[in-house]
């Protein structure tokens, strides 16, 4: 039997270098591994996949990309978002009746690399990352269950647009949600102290840390993100316990429901807007048609009352005037259009058109 549902959430863990994101993510991952079956009583099997940007885009690749040009470095970060969504789609298919094997998924990933001219080293590192966790993906039982995967994304994510790509992807997917947990240092001194205690290979220059600290765009300052994020102010080393992760997991499930509700509301609003647009276009077409009929009558009246000797000249003149007015009525920016569309009934419209039509004849 197959799973009835697949759901996923992109959980971005962001913050400046040295604040403790990676350690936190590793503990969160360990919590999900240990407690993944805890939610099975509610027919929800919970899994997690930890994707650390520093592992996928290691220092060698990063320096190579930056030396090529900054654009390539930015593209490499977008690639992780593409690969994560590709994995989410695979897991969604694996839960459906049309199951695909993990081997098929890896083959498709290689194909994606060749067809899209993507960075092969990054893809290989991504594959290594998920292969280490692949045994944890699928639950033991699949019958009438919901399979929920938290994609834990460990990175600085210091600019709003770095996070927005995941928000947009979650919006466009029918099974994903978005959440950002951001750690905010109380002072630069705390970050510099933490940085100095790192291994030599992991240390960053003080100027980089100061630059990121000054420029960080936290989610609680961003309108689209406020509702689906949390900022934690950090002034000492992070401490981890079961209660912390239990509360976070509950928050993530609640956030998922809120995000899906927001998506439904957006879809509903789009449907209403589209319906109003179509009704508006129909109404506009009908009114233009009525104006055309009125103008035809006005042309006919002018021709009936014209002298035979002037008929050709008047015919050219009134037909040109009719065409000119009709084009103006069709143009939403014209004064005539605005005036006509404000009127409530055809009698008023006919009176106004007659006045305008005869003004220059």
Secondary structure as UniProt FT lines:
FT   STRAND          5..15
FT   TURN            17..18
FT   HELIX           21..35
FT   HELIX           36..42
FT   STRAND          44..52
FT   HELIX           53..56
FT   HELIX           59..68
FT   HELIX           70..94
FT   HELIX           102..116
FT   HELIX           120..131
FT   TURN            132..133
FT   HELIX           134..136
FT   TURN            143..144
FT   STRAND          146..154
FT   HELIX           160..172
FT   STRAND          176..185
FT   HELIX           188..196
FT   HELIX           200..202
FT   HELIX           206..215
FT   HELIX           219..221
FT   TURN            223..225
FT   HELIX           226..228
FT   STRAND          229..234
FT   HELIX           242..304
FT   HELIX           308..310
FT   HELIX           311..330
FT   TURN            332..333
FT   HELIX           335..342
FT   HELIX           346..359
//
